[in-house]
Amino acid sequence: MQSGKMRVTVLGCGTSTGVPLIHCSCKVCRSRNPKNKRLRASIWIQVNGVSLLVDVSPDFRQQALRTGIPAIDAILFTHPHADHVGGLDEIRSYNFIQKRTIPAYGHEWTVRELPVRYPYIFSSKKAEGGGIARIDLRTFTLSSSAFQVAGVRVTPIELDHGSQKVAGFRIGDFAYLTDCHSIPESSFQRLKGLSVLMLDCLRLADHDTHLSLEKSLNYSHRIKARKTILTHMGHDFDYNATTRILPEKHALAYDGQIIHVKR
């Protein structure tokens, strides 16, 4: 990869159920178009020789094998919901390969919840057999101006997800904003001058914890990134049909998509 460029790989762009849904016979779930097959949401960022994973979905093993992720220098967590952390056990494969503990960064909610969900990983007591993920969990605050992750500058973006606050991330001129139903006014200053925005878009109708297509487009028009890619989608969205009605400079994500971002 050339210096000054970032590559973002979409490991999954689906909602918490994935697409197809179990036992759903709708047109999208029955589709043979691979772009309508959506694993749970996660991305892999490669920048300046650093490999960053954003969230560890329940489908991570499949995603890592399909994509061929060779190493993970650090993990960024948006929040601790199961569809974003459910593959945490699979990180142990990278511990075995890299022979070291992997740092992971979360805001207060995530750092509080993960040890409850995975006590055997985050307990100070050594697990029997030792075959567990070794993760160094570190805290950032959503109000932080920026923090360093493996030498990469990461700016947190505060988002509203139901009654909770979740983290979006900006690296260079790329921002990843998933799992939100609104963006606080204070966050827009951090989203100026983007080349690529990846933005939550769960379904067509309104939802109390996620953005609808209309709301996603409204936020996108305000943020004015050069390109906006919609993610975390349910089975409302047929890739080809929805692509035809999207405004210029907008697109749907698809699993395996590679996005080159100039910095």
MIDOSE-1310 file (N, C-alpha, C; in nm, 2 decimals, decimal comma, always signed):
residues 263
mqsg	+0,08/-0,12/+0,00/+0,00/+0,00/+0,00/+0,09/+0,12/+0,00; +0,05/+0,22/-0,08/+0,13/+0,34/-0,09/+0,12/+0,43/+0,04; +0,23/+0,50/+0,07/+0,22/+0,58/+0,19/+0,12/+0,69/+0,18; +0,05/+0,72/+0,29/-0,05/+0,82/+0,28/-0,19/+0,77/+0,24
kmrv	-0,20/+0,64/+0,22/-0,33/+0,58/+0,19/-0,38/+0,49/+0,30; -0,51/+0,48/+0,31/-0,57/+0,39/+0,40/-0,66/+0,29/+0,33; -0,66/+0,17/+0,37/-0,75/+0,07/+0,31/-0,84/+0,02/+0,41; -0,97/+0,02/+0,38/-1,08/-0,02/+0,47/-1,15/-0,14/+0,41
tvlg	-1,15/-0,25/+0,48/-1,22/-0,37/+0,43/-1,34/-0,39/+0,51; -1,46/-0,41/+0,44/-1,58/-0,43/+0,51/-1,59/-0,58/+0,54; -1,57/-0,62/+0,66/-1,58/-0,76/+0,70/-1,73/-0,80/+0,71; -1,82/-0,71/+0,75/-1,96/-0,74/+0,76/-2,03/-0,61/+0,76
cgts	-2,15/-0,61/+0,69/-2,23/-0,48/+0,69/-2,37/-0,51/+0,73; -2,40/-0,62/+0,80/-2,53/-0,65/+0,84/-2,57/-0,61/+0,98; -2,70/-0,62/+1,01/-2,75/-0,59/+1,14/-2,73/-0,71/+1,23; -2,78/-0,71/+1,35/-2,75/-0,81/+1,45/-2,80/-0,95/+1,41
tgvp	-2,90/-0,96/+1,33/-2,94/-1,09/+1,28/-2,86/-1,15/+1,16; -2,79/-1,06/+1,10/-2,73/-1,09/+0,97/-2,84/-1,10/+0,86; -2,79/-1,11/+0,74/-2,88/-1,13/+0,63/-2,82/-1,24/+0,54; -2,90/-1,35/+0,51/-3,04/-1,37/+0,53/-3,07/-1,40/+0,68
lihc	-3,19/-1,36/+0,72/-3,24/-1,40/+0,85/-3,28/-1,55/+0,86; -3,27/-1,60/+0,97/-3,31/-1,74/+0,99/-3,46/-1,76/+0,96; -3,49/-1,85/+0,87/-3,63/-1,88/+0,83/-3,71/-1,77/+0,77; -3,64/-1,67/+0,71/-3,71/-1,56/+0,63/-3,71/-1,60/+0,49
sckv	-3,83/-1,58/+0,42/-3,84/-1,61/+0,28/-3,86/-1,49/+0,20; -3,82/-1,37/+0,25/-3,84/-1,25/+0,17/-3,74/-1,25/+0,05; -3,76/-1,16/-0,05/-3,69/-1,16/-0,17/-3,54/-1,14/-0,14; -3,50/-1,05/-0,05/-3,36/-1,02/-0,02/-3,30/-1,15/+0,05
crsr	-3,37/-1,21/+0,14/-3,31/-1,32/+0,21/-3,30/-1,44/+0,12; -3,38/-1,45/+0,01/-3,37/-1,56/-0,09/-3,28/-1,52/-0,20; -3,23/-1,40/-0,21/-3,15/-1,35/-0,32/-3,02/-1,43/-0,33; -2,98/-1,45/-0,46/-2,85/-1,52/-0,49/-2,74/-1,42/-0,51
npkn	-2,77/-1,29/-0,50/-2,67/-1,18/-0,51/-2,58/-1,18/-0,39; -2,45/-1,21/-0,40/-2,36/-1,21/-0,29/-2,36/-1,08/-0,21; -2,40/-0,97/-0,27/-2,40/-0,84/-0,21/-2,52/-0,82/-0,12; -2,61/-0,92/-0,12/-2,73/-0,93/-0,03/-2,70/-1,02/+0,09
krlr	-2,58/-1,08/+0,10/-2,54/-1,17/+0,21/-2,46/-1,08/+0,30; -2,51/-1,06/+0,42/-2,45/-0,96/+0,51/-2,42/-1,03/+0,65; -2,29/-1,04/+0,68/-2,25/-1,08/+0,81/-2,26/-0,97/+0,91; -2,24/-0,99/+1,04/-2,25/-0,89/+1,13/-2,14/-0,78/+1,12
asiw	-2,17/-0,66/+1,16/-2,09/-0,54/+1,12/-1,96/-0,53/+1,18; -1,85/-0,51/+1,10/-1,72/-0,50/+1,14/-1,64/-0,45/+1,03; -1,53/-0,38/+1,05/-1,43/-0,34/+0,95/-1,29/-0,36/+0,99; -1,20/-0,37/+0,89/-1,06/-0,39/+0,91/-0,99/-0,27/+0,84
iqvn	-0,91/-0,20/+0,92/-0,84/-0,08/+0,86/-0,69/-0,11/+0,86; -0,63/-0,08/+0,74/-0,49/-0,09/+0,72/-0,44/+0,05/+0,69; -0,35/+0,10/+0,78/-0,30/+0,24/+0,76/-0,16/+0,25/+0,81; -0,06/+0,30/+0,73/+0,07/+0,32/+0,78/+0,14/+0,19/+0,83
gvsl	+0,10/+0,08/+0,77/+0,15/-0,05/+0,81/+0,09/-0,11/+0,94; -0,01/-0,04/+0,99/-0,08/-0,09/+1,11/-0,22/-0,15/+1,07; -0,25/-0,26/+1,14/-0,37/-0,34/+1,12/-0,47/-0,32/+1,24; -0,58/-0,25/+1,21/-0,68/-0,22/+1,32/-0,81/-0,29/+1,29
lvdv	-0,86/-0,35/+1,39/-1,00/-0,42/+1,38/-1,10/-0,33/+1,45; -1,21/-0,30/+1,39/-1,32/-0,23/+1,46/-1,43/-0,32/+1,48; -1,45/-0,36/+1,61/-1,54/-0,46/+1,66/-1,50/-0,60/+1,62; -1,55/-0,69/+1,70/-1,52/-0,83/+1,67/-1,66/-0,91/+1,67
spdf	-1,71/-0,92/+1,55/-1,85/-0,97/+1,54/-1,86/-1,12/+1,57; -1,98/-1,18/+1,59/-1,99/-1,32/+1,61/-1,94/-1,40/+1,49; -1,93/-1,33/+1,37/-1,89/-1,40/+1,25/-1,74/-1,38/+1,22; -1,66/-1,33/+1,32/-1,53/-1,29/+1,30/-1,44/-1,40/+1,24
rqqa	-1,46/-1,53/+1,29/-1,37/-1,63/+1,24/-1,39/-1,65/+1,09; -1,52/-1,65/+1,04/-1,54/-1,66/+0,90/-1,49/-1,54/+0,83; -1,51/-1,42/+0,88/-1,46/-1,30/+0,82/-1,31/-1,30/+0,81; -1,24/-1,34/+0,91/-1,09/-1,34/+0,91/-1,04/-1,44/+0,81
lrtg	-1,10/-1,56/+0,80/-1,05/-1,66/+0,71/-1,08/-1,61/+0,56; -1,20/-1,55/+0,54/-1,23/-1,51/+0,41/-1,14/-1,40/+0,36; -1,11/-1,30/+0,45/-1,03/-1,19/+0,41/-0,88/-1,21/+0,42; -0,84/-1,30/+0,50/-0,70/-1,33/+0,52/-0,63/-1,23/+0,60
ipai	-0,69/-1,19/+0,71/-0,62/-1,09/+0,80/-0,50/-1,16/+0,86; -0,38/-1,10/+0,84/-0,26/-1,17/+0,88/-0,22/-1,14/+1,03; -0,26/-1,02/+1,08/-0,23/-0,98/+1,21/-0,32/-0,87/+1,26; -0,33/-0,85/+1,39/-0,41/-0,74/+1,45/-0,32/-0,67/+1,55
dail	-0,30/-0,54/+1,52/-0,22/-0,46/+1,61/-0,30/-0,41/+1,72; -0,43/-0,38/+1,70/-0,52/-0,33/+1,80/-0,66/-0,34/+1,76; -0,75/-0,34/+1,86/-0,90/-0,34/+1,84/-0,96/-0,22/+1,89; -1,06/-0,17/+1,81/-1,14/-0,05/+1,85/-1,28/-0,11/+1,87
fthp	-1,34/-0,08/+1,99/-1,48/-0,12/+2,01/-1,57/+0,00/+2,00; -1,68/-0,02/+1,93/-1,78/+0,09/+1,92/-1,87/+0,08/+2,05; -1,90/-0,04/+2,09/-1,99/-0,06/+2,21/-2,00/-0,21/+2,23; -2,05/-0,25/+2,35/-2,05/-0,39/+2,39/-2,17/-0,48/+2,35
hadh	-2,25/-0,44/+2,26/-2,36/-0,53/+2,22/-2,31/-0,65/+2,16; -2,38/-0,76/+2,17/-2,33/-0,89/+2,13/-2,29/-0,90/+1,98; -2,36/-0,83/+1,89/-2,32/-0,84/+1,75/-2,19/-0,77/+1,72; -2,14/-0,70/+1,82/-2,01/-0,63/+1,80/-1,90/-0,68/+1,88
vggl	-1,92/-0,77/+1,97/-1,82/-0,83/+2,05/-1,82/-0,98/+2,06; -1,92/-1,04/+1,99/-1,94/-1,19/+2,01/-1,84/-1,28/+1,96; -1,74/-1,23/+1,88/-1,63/-1,31/+1,83/-1,50/-1,30/+1,91; -1,51/-1,24/+2,03/-1,39/-1,21/+2,11/-1,30/-1,33/+2,13
deir	-1,36/-1,44/+2,15/-1,28/-1,56/+2,18/-1,18/-1,59/+2,06; -1,22/-1,55/+1,94/-1,14/-1,59/+1,82/-1,00/-1,51/+1,82; -0,99/-1,40/+1,90/-0,87/-1,32/+1,90/-0,75/-1,41/+1,95; -0,78/-1,52/+2,02/-0,67/-1,60/+2,07/-0,59/-1,66/+1,96
synf	-0,65/-1,68/+1,84/-0,57/-1,73/+1,73/-0,46/-1,63/+1,70; -0,49/-1,50/+1,71/-0,39/-1,40/+1,68/-0,29/-1,39/+1,80; -0,33/-1,41/+1,92/-0,23/-1,42/+2,03/-0,13/-1,53/+2,00; -0,18/-1,65/+1,95/-0,09/-1,76/+1,92/+0,01/-1,72/+1,82
iqkr	-0,04/-1,66/+1,71/+0,04/-1,62/+1,59/+0,14/-1,52/+1,63; +0,09/-1,41/+1,70/+0,18/-1,29/+1,73/+0,25/-1,30/+1,85; +0,22/-1,40/+1,94/+0,29/-1,43/+2,06/+0,29/-1,30/+2,15; +0,18/-1,24/+2,16/+0,16/-1,12/+2,25/+0,02/-1,09/+2,28
tipa	+0,00/-1,01/+2,38/-0,13/-0,96/+2,41/-0,17/-0,85/+2,32; -0,30/-0,84/+2,28/-0,34/-0,74/+2,19/-0,42/-0,63/+2,26; -0,38/-0,50/+2,24/-0,45/-0,39/+2,31/-0,59/-0,37/+2,24; -0,69/-0,34/+2,32/-0,82/-0,31/+2,27/-0,87/-0,19/+2,35
yghe	-0,94/-0,10/+2,27/-0,99/+0,03/+2,32/-1,14/+0,04/+2,32; -1,19/+0,08/+2,44/-1,34/+0,10/+2,45/-1,37/+0,22/+2,54; -1,48/+0,28/+2,52/-1,52/+0,38/+2,61/-1,58/+0,32/+2,74; -1,62/+0,40/+2,83/-1,66/+0,36/+2,97/-1,76/+0,24/+2,97
wtvr	-1,86/+0,25/+2,89/-1,96/+0,15/+2,88/-1,90/+0,01/+2,84; -1,83/+0,02/+2,74/-1,76/-0,11/+2,69/-1,67/-0,17/+2,79; -1,58/-0,08/+2,85/-1,49/-0,13/+2,95/-1,56/-0,19/+3,07; -1,67/-0,13/+3,10/-1,75/-0,19/+3,22/-1,82/-0,32/+3,18
elpv	-1,87/-0,33/+3,06/-1,95/-0,45/+3,03/-1,87/-0,57/+2,99; -1,76/-0,55/+2,92/-1,68/-0,67/+2,86/-1,64/-0,77/+2,97; -1,58/-0,72/+3,09/-1,54/-0,81/+3,19/-1,66/-0,89/+3,25; -1,78/-0,83/+3,24/-1,90/-0,90/+3,29/-1,94/-1,01/+3,19
rypy	-1,93/-0,98/+3,06/-1,97/-1,08/+2,96/-1,86/-1,19/+2,94; -1,74/-1,15/+2,96/-1,62/-1,24/+2,94/-1,53/-1,24/+3,06; -1,58/-1,29/+3,18/-1,50/-1,29/+3,30/-1,37/-1,37/+3,29; -1,38/-1,48/+3,21/-1,26/-1,57/+3,20/-1,15/-1,50/+3,12
ifss	-1,18/-1,40/+3,03/-1,08/-1,33/+2,96/-1,02/-1,22/+3,04; -1,10/-1,15/+3,12/-1,05/-1,03/+3,18/-1,03/-1,05/+3,33; -1,05/-1,17/+3,38/-1,01/-1,20/+3,52/-0,86/-1,20/+3,54; -0,82/-1,15/+3,66/-0,67/-1,16/+3,69/-0,63/-1,30/+3,72
kkae	-0,73/-1,39/+3,75/-0,69/-1,53/+3,77/-0,66/-1,60/+3,64; -0,55/-1,67/+3,64/-0,51/-1,74/+3,52/-0,61/-1,86/+3,49; -0,66/-1,86/+3,36/-0,75/-1,96/+3,33/-0,69/-2,10/+3,31; -0,76/-2,20/+3,35/-0,70/-2,34/+3,34/-0,68/-2,37/+3,19
gggi	-0,56/-2,42/+3,16/-0,53/-2,45/+3,02/-0,47/-2,34/+2,94; -0,51/-2,22/+2,98/-0,45/-2,10/+2,92/-0,49/-2,07/+2,78; -0,59/-2,14/+2,73/-0,63/-2,12/+2,59/-0,74/-2,01/+2,57; -0,71/-1,90/+2,62/-0,81/-1,79/+2,61/-0,74/-1,67/+2,54
arid	-0,83/-1,58/+2,49/-0,78/-1,46/+2,43/-0,71/-1,37/+2,53; -0,60/-1,31/+2,49/-0,52/-1,22/+2,58/-0,54/-1,08/+2,53; -0,62/-1,00/+2,60/-0,65/-0,87/+2,55/-0,63/-0,77/+2,66; -0,56/-0,66/+2,63/-0,53/-0,55/+2,72/-0,63/-0,45/+2,70
lrtf	-0,73/-0,44/+2,78/-0,85/-0,35/+2,76/-0,81/-0,21/+2,82; -0,82/-0,11/+2,73/-0,79/+0,02/+2,77/-0,91/+0,12/+2,74; -0,92/+0,22/+2,82/-1,03/+0,31/+2,82/-1,00/+0,44/+2,75; -1,09/+0,49/+2,67/-1,09/+0,63/+2,62/-1,22/+0,69/+2,65
tlss	-1,22/+0,82/+2,65/-1,35/+0,89/+2,68/-1,40/+0,95/+2,54; -1,53/+0,96/+2,53/-1,59/+1,01/+2,41/-1,56/+1,16/+2,39; -1,53/+1,22/+2,50/-1,50/+1,37/+2,49/-1,35/+1,39/+2,46; -1,27/+1,29/+2,45/-1,12/+1,30/+2,42/-1,11/+1,36/+2,28
safq	-1,01/+1,45/+2,27/-0,99/+1,51/+2,13/-0,94/+1,41/+2,04; -0,85/+1,32/+2,08/-0,80/+1,21/+2,00/-0,71/+1,13/+2,09; -0,68/+1,00/+2,05/-0,58/+0,92/+2,12/-0,51/+0,84/+2,02; -0,39/+0,79/+2,07/-0,30/+0,71/+1,98/-0,33/+0,56/+1,99
vagv	-0,34/+0,49/+1,88/-0,36/+0,35/+1,88/-0,25/+0,29/+1,78; -0,15/+0,23/+1,84/-0,04/+0,17/+1,76/+0,02/+0,28/+1,67; +0,03/+0,40/+1,72/+0,09/+0,51/+1,64/-0,01/+0,58/+1,55; -0,13/+0,54/+1,55/-0,23/+0,59/+1,46/-0,32/+0,69/+1,54
rvtp	-0,35/+0,81/+1,49/-0,43/+0,90/+1,56/-0,58/+0,87/+1,54; -0,65/+0,84/+1,64/-0,80/+0,81/+1,63/-0,88/+0,91/+1,71; -0,98/+0,97/+1,64/-1,07/+1,06/+1,71/-1,20/+1,00/+1,74; -1,24/+0,99/+1,86/-1,37/+0,93/+1,89/-1,49/+1,03/+1,85
ield	-1,60/+0,97/+1,81/-1,72/+1,04/+1,77/-1,83/+0,99/+1,86; -1,89/+1,08/+1,94/-2,00/+1,04/+2,03/-2,13/+1,03/+1,95; -2,20/+0,92/+1,97/-2,32/+0,89/+1,90/-2,43/+0,84/+2,00; -2,55/+0,86/+1,97/-2,67/+0,82/+2,05/-2,72/+0,69/+2,00
hgsq	-2,73/+0,59/+2,08/-2,78/+0,45/+2,04/-2,88/+0,41/+2,15; -3,01/+0,45/+2,13/-3,11/+0,43/+2,23/-3,07/+0,52/+2,35; -3,07/+0,46/+2,47/-3,04/+0,53/+2,59/-2,89/+0,54/+2,62; -2,81/+0,48/+2,53/-2,66/+0,47/+2,56/-2,59/+0,56/+2,46
kvag	-2,47/+0,59/+2,50/-2,37/+0,65/+2,41/-2,28/+0,55/+2,35; -2,25/+0,55/+2,22/-2,16/+0,46/+2,16/-2,05/+0,54/+2,09; -1,95/+0,48/+2,05/-1,83/+0,54/+1,98/-1,83/+0,52/+1,83; -1,82/+0,63/+1,76/-1,78/+0,62/+1,62/-1,63/+0,66/+1,62
frig	-1,56/+0,64/+1,51/-1,42/+0,67/+1,50/-1,39/+0,74/+1,37; -1,30/+0,84/+1,38/-1,24/+0,91/+1,27/-1,09/+0,88/+1,26; -1,04/+0,84/+1,15/-0,90/+0,82/+1,13/-0,87/+0,89/+1,00; -0,79/+0,99/+1,00/-0,76/+1,07/+0,88/-0,89/+1,13/+0,83
dfay	-0,92/+1,11/+0,70/-1,04/+1,16/+0,64/-1,15/+1,05/+0,62; -1,14/+0,95/+0,71/-1,24/+0,84/+0,71/-1,31/+0,84/+0,84; -1,44/+0,82/+0,84/-1,51/+0,80/+0,97/-1,61/+0,69/+0,96; -1,62/+0,61/+1,07/-1,71/+0,50/+1,08/-1,81/+0,52/+1,19
ltdc	-1,94/+0,54/+1,15/-2,04/+0,57/+1,25/-2,15/+0,46/+1,24; -2,15/+0,37/+1,32/-2,25/+0,26/+1,32/-2,33/+0,26/+1,45; -2,44/+0,19/+1,45/-2,53/+0,18/+1,56/-2,56/+0,31/+1,63; -2,64/+0,39/+1,56/-2,69/+0,52/+1,62/-2,83/+0,55/+1,57
hsip	-2,90/+0,62/+1,65/-3,03/+0,67/+1,60/-3,02/+0,83/+1,59; -2,92/+0,89/+1,64/-2,89/+1,03/+1,62/-2,75/+1,06/+1,65; -2,71/+1,18/+1,59/-2,57/+1,23/+1,61/-2,58/+1,36/+1,69; -2,52/+1,36/+1,81/-2,52/+1,49/+1,88/-2,46/+1,60/+1,81
essf	-2,51/+1,72/+1,84/-2,47/+1,84/+1,77/-2,32/+1,86/+1,79; -2,27/+1,82/+1,91/-2,12/+1,84/+1,94/-2,03/+1,76/+1,85; -2,08/+1,65/+1,79/-2,00/+1,56/+1,71/-1,97/+1,61/+1,57; -2,05/+1,71/+1,52/-2,04/+1,74/+1,38/-1,91/+1,82/+1,35
qrlk	-1,86/+1,89/+1,45/-1,73/+1,96/+1,43/-1,62/+1,86/+1,39; -1,63/+1,73/+1,45/-1,53/+1,63/+1,42/-1,54/+1,56/+1,29; -1,65/+1,59/+1,22/-1,68/+1,52/+1,10/-1,66/+1,61/+0,97; -1,59/+1,72/+0,99/-1,57/+1,81/+0,87/-1,46/+1,75/+0,78
glsv	-1,48/+1,77/+0,65/-1,37/+1,74/+0,55/-1,35/+1,60/+0,53; -1,45/+1,51/+0,55/-1,43/+1,37/+0,53/-1,42/+1,33/+0,38; -1,33/+1,24/+0,35/-1,33/+1,18/+0,22/-1,44/+1,07/+0,21; -1,44/+0,98/+0,31/-1,54/+0,87/+0,31/-1,60/+0,86/+0,45
lmld	-1,73/+0,85/+0,45/-1,81/+0,83/+0,57/-1,89/+0,70/+0,56; -1,87/+0,61/+0,66/-1,95/+0,49/+0,67/-2,05/+0,51/+0,77; -2,18/+0,50/+0,74/-2,29/+0,54/+0,83/-2,40/+0,44/+0,85; -2,44/+0,43/+0,97/-2,55/+0,34/+1,01/-2,68/+0,36/+0,92
clrl	-2,74/+0,25/+0,88/-2,87/+0,26/+0,81/-2,94/+0,12/+0,82; -3,02/+0,10/+0,93/-3,07/-0,03/+0,96/-3,18/-0,07/+0,86; -3,28/+0,02/+0,84/-3,40/-0,02/+0,76/-3,46/+0,10/+0,70; -3,58/+0,08/+0,63/-3,65/+0,19/+0,57/-3,73/+0,27/+0,67
adhd	-3,80/+0,20/+0,76/-3,88/+0,26/+0,86/-3,80/+0,32/+0,97; -3,86/+0,41/+1,05/-3,79/+0,46/+1,17/-3,77/+0,35/+1,27; -3,66/+0,37/+1,35/-3,63/+0,28/+1,45/-3,58/+0,35/+1,57; -3,60/+0,30/+1,69/-3,56/+0,38/+1,81/-3,42/+0,37/+1,85
thls	-3,34/+0,29/+1,79/-3,19/+0,28/+1,82/-3,10/+0,29/+1,70; -3,16/+0,30/+1,58/-3,08/+0,30/+1,46/-3,14/+0,40/+1,36; -3,06/+0,44/+1,26/-3,10/+0,53/+1,16/-3,18/+0,46/+1,05; -3,28/+0,52/+1,00/-3,35/+0,48/+0,88/-3,28/+0,53/+0,76
leks	-3,32/+0,49/+0,64/-3,26/+0,54/+0,52/-3,27/+0,69/+0,51; -3,39/+0,74/+0,53/-3,41/+0,89/+0,52/-3,32/+0,96/+0,62; -3,32/+0,92/+0,74/-3,23/+0,99/+0,84/-3,09/+0,98/+0,81; -3,04/+0,86/+0,76/-2,90/+0,85/+0,72/-2,87/+0,95/+0,61
lnys	-2,96/+0,96/+0,51/-2,93/+1,05/+0,40/-2,93/+1,19/+0,45; -3,02/+1,23/+0,54/-3,02/+1,36/+0,59/-2,89/+1,40/+0,67; -2,84/+1,30/+0,75/-2,71/+1,33/+0,81/-2,60/+1,33/+0,71; -2,60/+1,25/+0,62/-2,50/+1,25/+0,51/-2,49/+1,38/+0,44
hrik	-2,61/+1,43/+0,40/-2,61/+1,56/+0,33/-2,55/+1,67/+0,42; -2,57/+1,66/+0,55/-2,52/+1,77/+0,64/-2,37/+1,75/+0,66; -2,32/+1,63/+0,67/-2,18/+1,60/+0,69/-2,10/+1,63/+0,57; -2,15/+1,61/+0,45/-2,09/+1,64/+0,32/-1,96/+1,57/+0,30
arkt	-1,95/+1,45/+0,33/-1,83/+1,37/+0,29/-1,83/+1,35/+0,14; -1,71/+1,33/+0,08/-1,71/+1,31/-0,06/-1,78/+1,19/-0,11; -1,78/+1,09/-0,02/-1,86/+0,97/-0,05/-1,91/+0,91/+0,08; -2,04/+0,87/+0,08/-2,10/+0,81/+0,20/-2,14/+0,66/+0,16
ilth	-2,10/+0,57/+0,25/-2,14/+0,43/+0,23/-2,22/+0,38/+0,35; -2,34/+0,33/+0,32/-2,43/+0,29/+0,43/-2,40/+0,15/+0,47; -2,41/+0,12/+0,61/-2,38/-0,01/+0,66/-2,48/-0,05/+0,77; -2,45/-0,16/+0,83/-2,54/-0,22/+0,94/-2,68/-0,23/+0,89
mghd	-2,70/-0,29/+0,78/-2,83/-0,30/+0,71/-2,90/-0,43/+0,73; -3,03/-0,42/+0,74/-3,12/-0,54/+0,75/-3,16/-0,58/+0,61; -3,27/-0,66/+0,61/-3,31/-0,72/+0,48/-3,41/-0,63/+0,41; -3,43/-0,51/+0,45/-3,51/-0,41/+0,37/-3,44/-0,38/+0,24
fdyn	-3,30/-0,39/+0,24/-3,23/-0,34/+0,13/-3,18/-0,44/+0,03; -3,24/-0,44/-0,09/-3,18/-0,52/-0,20/-3,07/-0,43/-0,26; -2,96/-0,49/-0,27/-2,84/-0,41/-0,32/-2,87/-0,34/-0,45; -2,91/-0,41/-0,55/-2,92/-0,35/-0,68/-3,04/-0,25/-0,68
attr	-3,15/-0,29/-0,63/-3,27/-0,20/-0,63/-3,24/-0,07/-0,55; -3,18/-0,08/-0,44/-3,15/+0,04/-0,36/-3,05/+0,12/-0,42; -2,95/+0,06/-0,48/-2,84/+0,14/-0,54/-2,89/+0,23/-0,65; -3,00/+0,19/-0,72/-3,05/+0,27/-0,83/-3,12/+0,39/-0,78
ilpe	-3,17/+0,40/-0,65/-3,24/+0,51/-0,60/-3,16/+0,60/-0,51; -3,03/+0,56/-0,48/-2,95/+0,64/-0,39/-2,90/+0,77/-0,46; -2,89/+0,88/-0,39/-2,83/+1,00/-0,45/-2,68/+0,98/-0,49; -2,64/+1,06/-0,58/-2,50/+1,06/-0,62/-2,40/+1,07/-0,50
khal	-2,29/+1,00/-0,51/-2,19/+0,99/-0,41/-2,23/+0,91/-0,28; -2,34/+0,83/-0,30/-2,38/+0,74/-0,19/-2,38/+0,60/-0,25; -2,36/+0,50/-0,16/-2,36/+0,36/-0,20/-2,39/+0,28/-0,07; -2,43/+0,15/-0,10/-2,45/+0,05/+0,01/-2,32/-0,02/+0,02
aydg	-2,28/-0,05/+0,15/-2,17/-0,14/+0,17/-2,20/-0,28/+0,13; -2,10/-0,36/+0,11/-2,12/-0,51/+0,09/-2,00/-0,58/+0,15; -2,03/-0,70/+0,19/-1,92/-0,78/+0,26/-1,81/-0,80/+0,16; -1,69/-0,78/+0,21/-1,57/-0,80/+0,13/-1,53/-0,67/+0,05
qiih	-1,61/-0,57/+0,06/-1,58/-0,44/-0,01/-1,44/-0,38/+0,04; -1,36/-0,33/-0,05/-1,24/-0,26/-0,01/-1,25/-0,12/-0,05; -1,22/-0,03/+0,04/-1,24/+0,11/+0,02/-1,10/+0,18/+0,04; -1,05/+0,25/-0,06/-0,92/+0,31/-0,05/-0,95/+0,46/-0,02
vkr	-0,89/+0,50/+0,09/-0,91/+0,64/+0,14/-0,78/+0,71/+0,13; -0,78/+0,83/+0,06/-0,66/+0,91/+0,06/-0,66/+0,99/+0,18; -0,54/+1,01/+0,24/-0,52/+1,09/+0,37/-0,46/+1,22/+0,34
